[in-house]
Every structure is written in C-alpha cells, then in structure tokens.
C-alpha cells in the first residue's frame, strides 16, 4: 500500500490524475483501516479525470470517516459537483465541434474569438513564440491580435495581424469588439503606461484604421489585475475581471459605464449571485443585453472551471447561474465562450485531437434551451442630402416599451457607415442627430423572426 501511495503522489505532482486515482484506490484496497485522507486524495483525482461515480463514492467515504471541518467542507462542495456531473453526463446537450480551419487557426494557440454583430469580421488572440522585440524578459511567448473578414462568397480570408498601433511588443489579449465594430476593448500587461500588472485599454476605428490604444485610467484600472472586458450593445456598459479589494473571491466580475468616450464610472461588483469565493472570470455579455456568460469554478459543475450563464431579471439583478451542461463543460478547465448575435452559434477554444494545432477556435450550433434572445442588426450610412458627403452623426435606438436606450453609437466620420444591434420582438425608435442638421427619427417594429 505504501508503494501505491508514493506512486499516487508522483502522478499527482505530475498532473496525471487518472493514474494518481488508480494508485490511491489500489492503496485503499490493500489496507484494513486506510487513513481517511486517502479517500479524499482519490476522489479529488477522480473528479479531475472525469471519473464522477468513483469520486462520489470516495467523497462519501471520506465524509463518513473524517472530523476535519475544513476538509469536510471541501469534500461536500465537490460531492455536489459529482452529483451534477453524473446527471449532466447522462443528459448531454447536442454538440458537434467544427474547426474554423487553417484560414483562422495555426499550430500556435488561438483563443478568445469575438465577432461583429453582422458576423463579417472575427478578431482573436494568438500566442506565438517571443521575438527580438518582445519586452517581457521572462516570457517565452507573446500574445497578439489577428483578424479575418468574410469575402463576397461568405468564406473567411486568410488571417492577418492587426499590426501597429494595436499590436506591440507587450502582451495584448482578452479582447472584445463592440457589436458595431467601432471600438476594441482589450488587455495589456506590464506596460509602462499601466497602473498594475494588467490593465484595460480601448481603441477606436476611424475609416479602416485603429487609433492608438488608450488606458482606461482610474477608477477602472488599479494596481491590481484588471482584464477580460466585454461590452454590451448599449455601447456603454463594460463587464470585466479584477482581483481588487472589495470582491467576493479570488477574481470577480465587475462592471463600469463609459459615460462619454474614454470617461468611465466607478466599477460596481456584480454581487454574490454571480461571484463566488474562488475564481469567476471570462465574462461575455450577449448583444441581447440580458444574458451573461462566464467561467467559474465556484458554482456546481463538472469539476474544473465551467461555463455558466445568467439572465438579468426584471428588477435589474442577475438570476441564479446555470451550467451549460456536458459536453460543453467537461472535467477539464473551459476557457471562454462567445455567442453570435442571432444566438445560434457558440465559439470556443479547444486543444482537442484533430485540430490544426495547439488551442484552436471551434464553433457549434447552440441547443435551443441555451440560446439567448435573438438579436438582428441595422446597417446604414449617414450622408449630407445635397452633397452626398459622409457624416459622423449620433445614432440612438430606444425600446419604446420601457423607454430604454438599447443602442448608442456614432457613424464613421470618414465613411458615414454604422451598424446597430436590435433585439427581435422590439418596438424601436431610431434617432439620428447632428448639431448642424435637422433631427431625423423613425419608428419600426422588429418581428420575432426578422431578416437582416
């Protein structure tokens, strides 16, 4: 038995969970009165490798034999995860992963994909080997942004680096593009212009070019870790991650509002319904403005870090998070998820076999019961009626049912083009304004099944 315990420890230290679980269970079977801690060791390793029934049994054995309150709390929490996982694996959701292909993926790691609302452009993070310009002294890799656009036939062009001024010699990652494609919010770590280890930055697209990245500044960025932004369709509310004081756990989800370009409100914590005593991160607010997806290891799940979603209630608070189920979630750690505006497709990153290499970007059709409210969009152009010259104008869409602004954006100052998201089943008031022109307003209903 002692030899099997040593073997279990070695496999544990080398992250070979299934081998560690086998060794600990073998040691238990060879002992008359095993130390209760062995049941806990075996259960923890079984949970990591997806052997949920074995983990459940060993947690029960540990709970019946141990008196250590702290370890008992850990065991009882993981017992709930086992119960959920057993039920989830018996009732899997439909899931067929489709690799985005070599136009997007490579033998490097690709992850954190985001799309514009019209699904004409995709932006994602690539982790590549460091080069002579990499500033981080101890980093073996560097993160940069790449993008791809659809051609006239609906196929993705070969990916292209976003280049300067967005990409630099620092690590850029965890990005989100606003649904209208005008703003890019992202994270830069250990930059000279930063407030702490990682900070939030923003850039604006004018014509076909991005502006120089600008730090969010205080009070959003702090000396702590601030990262992973996601913007709602109102163009104002930004959800992000921080380990700043005042939260509920190791990392929490917070929100701030951009009251005018580059000016942000004091961040608010999303509260204990969403945030747990451990890690809650990778927020994604769907264009419907009411469905929040995020990753957590503090809510009942499959054992690792799982993807959850929560729907905003009528009073503005968040409903109890729901696990997205198996096999979207597994015993491994899930990274993040992005749902298209229509609510029909989910985009994730995975290193599953059969990919191009490393972490690849995949998509799959989302089960009906997991879909958010569908969102369509309006594309247009603002021009001077006499000269035909493009104009930069304020565009606002108001839900007439509750008189709430659902989208606030501007047309491009060079092209005059704009893109705005609209929830289906909405009675919309469209307002367009410019200080030197007459006010324009139009009212229209978006049916439940709306075309573009």
N, C-alpha and C positions, 0 to 999 in steps of 0.2 A: 504493500500500500504506500509506503514512504517513497518508493521509486516513482510510482504513478503521480503522487502529489508533486514531486520535483519536476516531472515531465509536464504536468499541468501548468506549473508556474512558468516554465520555459516557453511553452506555447502561448501562455497569456501575455508574457512580456514581448513576444514576437508577433502579437496580433493574429494568431492562428486560433480563432475562437472555437471552431468545431473540434479541433484536435485537443484543445485545452478541456473542453466539456467532456469529451470521451475519457480523458485521463483522470479527471476528478471523479467522474461517475464510477470508473473502474476501481479507484482507491476506496470509494464508499462501499462498494460491493465486497471488498476484501476485509473490511473492518467490522468488528462486532458492535462497537459503540463509536461511530465517527464523530469527530468534532462538528458541531452544528454549522460552523463557518464553511465547511466543505460543501454543504448543500447550497449555501449562498454563492460560493465561487462557481460551482457547476451551473447553477441557474443563471447567473449573470452572463456566462459564456454561451449558454444555450440560447438566451434571448438575443445575443449579438449575431448568432449564426442562423436564427430563424427556426430553431427547434422549440416551438412555443409550448407544446404539451409537456415536454420534458422539463422545461423551465418552470412551468406552472406547478408541476408535482414537487420539484425541488424547493421552490419558494414556500410551498405549503409545509414541507418537512422542516425547513428552517424556522418558520413562524411558530410551529408547534414545539420546538426544542430550545429556542434562544430566548434570552432575557435582556439582550442589549437593545435598548429603546431606539437608539439612532439607526441601527442596522435593521431593526424590525420595521421602522418607517420606510426605509429604502425598499425592503422586500415587499411590503404591502403595496407601495406605489407601482412596483414592477409587476406584481401579481395582477393588477388592473390592466396593465399593458398586455400581459399574456392573454387575459380573458378577451380583450378587444381583438388582439391579433388572431386568436383561434377562430373567433366569429367572422372576422374580416376575410380570412383566407378561405373560409367555407362559402363566402358570398362575394366573390371577386367582381370588380367592375370590368366592363369590356375595355380592352386596351390593346392596340396594335401600334407599336412604335414605328415611325417612318423617319429614316435618317434624311437630313436636309441635303446630303450629298456633298461632293467634292467642290462645288462652287462656294459652299459655305464652310465646310469642315476640312480639317487637315490632320496631320499626325501630331500637331500640338493640341493643347486643351482649348476648346471653345465652350463658352457658357454665358449665362445671363443675357439671353436674347430678348430684345424689345422691338416692337413693330409700331409703325404709324397706324392710325385708325383705318386707313384705306388699304393696308397690307401691301403697299407698294415699295416700302423700304424696311430693311431689317438692320439693326445695329447690335453688335455683340462684343464680348471681351475675348481676347486671345492671349494666352500665356505662352510666351516664346522664350528661348534662351537669352540671357543677357548679352549685350554687345558692348563695344568700346565706349558708348555714350551713356550706358546705364549708370545712374548716380548712386543708387543703393549699393553700398560697399559689400554687404554680406549676402546680397540677393543673387541666387543662381538663375533666376528668371525675371522677366519684366512683362507687365500687362499693358496691352494697347487695345484701342478700339478699331474694329473693322466694320464695313458696311457693304450691303449689296442692294441693288434695285432690280425690279422686275422689268423685263424687256416688253416689247409690243405683243409678244406671244404669251406673256404671263410666266415666262421662265426667269429664274434668278441669274443675274450677271455674276461673273467671277468676282469674288470678294476683293475689296480694296481697302488699304489702310486709310484711316481718316486723316492721318498726317498732321502737320502743324496747322494751327496752334493747339488743337485738341490733344494729340499725342505728343508726349515729351519724353525726357529721359527719366521721368519718375514713373511710378506705377499708377495707371489710370484704370479704374474698373467700376463695377456695380452701378451701371448707368441706367437711366430711364429717359426716353424721348417723349416729349409731350405728344398727345394724340394728334395735334395739328402739325407736328414735325418742326415746330419753330424753336423750341427750347430743348437743350440737352442738360440734364442734371446728373452729376456723377461724383465719384470719389477720387481724390488724390492723396496719397500717403507720404508723409515725411518730406513735404515740400517746404522750401524756405518761406513761402507765403502762408504756411499753415499755422493753426492755433495749437494743434496737438498731433497725435500720431497719424490720424486720418481725418480729413475734412471734406465737407460738401462744397462743390463748385457748380457754376452754371455758365452756359454759353448760349448765344442766340444766333440763329441762322438768318442771314440777310442775303437775299438772292440765292446763290449757290454756295456761299461761304459762311463759315462759323467764326464768331467773334473770339477774342482772346478769353480764356477761362477766367472767371472771377470768383473769389472766395465768398461764400455766403456771409461770412463775418459773424460777429456776436449779434444776438444771443444764441444763434443756432449752433455755430461751431464753438467748441470748448477745448480745454487741454485734454479732454478725454477722447475716446474713439467715437467718431460720428461718421456714418456711412449708409450705403444702400438706399438712396432716395427713390420715391415713386410718386408721380404727380397725378392728381385727379383731373377729370375733364373740365372742371370749372377754371382750370388754368391758375389756380391759387393755392390749393391745399396740397402740401407735400408731406408724405409719410417717410420716416427714416429710422435708422437704428442708432442707439447710443448706449454707452455704459456709464453715463454721467450719474452723479448722485441724485437721489430722489425717485429712482425707479423701484421696480418690484423684484428684479432679479439681476443675473449677470449682464444680459443685454435686453433692452426693452424697445418697443416700437413707440415712437413719438410722432407728433405732427406739428407743422408750422404753416402759416399762411403768408403768401407773397402779396402784401397789400399794395405795392407798386413794384415796378421792375427793380429787382435787386434789394428790396427792403422787406424784411421778414419779421413776423411776430415772435414773441417768446414761446418756445415749444411747450406743448401740452402732452403729458403721458396718456396713452390710450386706456389705461386702467387695468385692474386686476382680472377682468373678464378675458382680456387678450393676453396680457403679460403674466408670466409665471416667475417663480423664484430662480429658474435656470435661464436657458437661452431662448429668446424669441427674436427672430430676425427675418431677412429677405421679404419685406412687405411688397405686395403688388395690389394696388387699388384698381379694380376694373373700371373701364370707361363708364359703366352704369353709375359709378359714384357711391354704390351701396354695398358692394361685395369686396371684402378684403381677404386676400390670400397671403399666407405667411408660413414660415417654417418654425417649428418648436420641438423641444424635447421635454417640455413640461406638461403638456396635455396628453391624455391617454392615446397611445399609438402603437406602432409596430416594433418599438424597441430602440430605434435610432432617432434621428431628427426627421420628423414627418411634416408633410404639407397639410395645412388646415385652411378652412375658410370660415368667415363670419359675415353675417348680413346685418346691416345697420337697421335698427328698429325705428319705429315712428317717432320716438322721443329723442332720437339722435344718438342713443347709446348703442353699443355693439352686442349682438346676440351671442350666445354660447358657441364657441368654435366647434366645427365639425371636421373630423378626419376625412380626407378624400378617399380613403379606402385602399385596399390591395387590388392590383399590384402597382398602383401609382405610388404608394408607400410600401417600403419593404423593411427588412431588418437593418439595411444599410442607411446611411445618412443621405437624405434628399437635399438638394442644393437650393432650388427655387422653382417657380413656375410663372409662366406668362400666358394669359388667356386673350385671344383675339377679341376685337370689339363685338363681333357677332355672337361671341360666347360658344362657338362650335369647336374650336381647336385650342389645344394646350401645347405649349412649348416648354421643354425641359432639357437638362443636360445629363448625359449618362456615359459611363465608360463600358457599357455592355458589349459583349462579344459581337463581332460582325460590323463594327463601326469603321470609320476611316482611320481613327487612331486617337488614343487618349480620351478625354471628355469630348463628346460630340453633341451637337444640337439636334434634337429629335422633336417631332410633333405627333400628336394623336388626336383622334376625334373624342370629344368630351361627352361622357354619358349625360343623358337628358337631365337626370336629377341633380347633377353637379353644375349645371350651366347657370350663369348669371343672367340678368335681364339683357336681351339683345340690344345692341347699340348700332345705329346706322350713322351716316355722316353726310354732310353737305359740302361740296367743293364749289368754289366760285372765284370770281375776280372783281375787284372794285376799280372802276375807271372813271375818269372825267368824261361826262356825257358828250361834250363838244370836241375835245382834243383826242379822246381815247387813251390818254396817258394813265398809267397805273397809279393808284393812290394807296397810301397807308391810312387805313381807317379803323376805328374801334368797332368790333363786332360783338354783339351780346345776344345770347339766346336765353329766353325766360320761359320757365314752365308756368303756364297760366293757371294751372290747378292750385298751386300754392304760392305763386308769385316769387319763385326762387330762381336765381341765376344758375343755369346749368352749364353754360359755356361762356367764357370771356376771352377774346383773343384779338389780334390785330392782323390785318392783311400785310403781306410782304411789301416793304417800301419800294422795292425795285420791280417786282412782277405784279403786285396788286393781288396776288392769289391768297386764298385762305382755305382752311379745312376745319370744320367744326363737327363735333360729335353730338348726336341726338338719340336719346332713349326711344325705343319704339313704344307706341301707345301714348305719346305725349302731345299735348296741345301747345304748340310753340309760338312764341312771339319773337321774331327776328328784328333786331335794331341795329342799324348801321349809322355811325356818326363820324363827322369830321368838322373841325372848327370853321372851315371856310365853305362848307357846302350844306345844302338842305338835308335835314334829317330824313332817313329812309326807314320804313317799318313795314313788316308783312307778317301775317298770321297764317299758320298752316298746321294741320293735324298729320302726325306720323302714325300710320296704321301699324297694327301688331306685326303683320308680315309686310315690311316695307322693302322696296328695292333701293339700290343706290341712287 
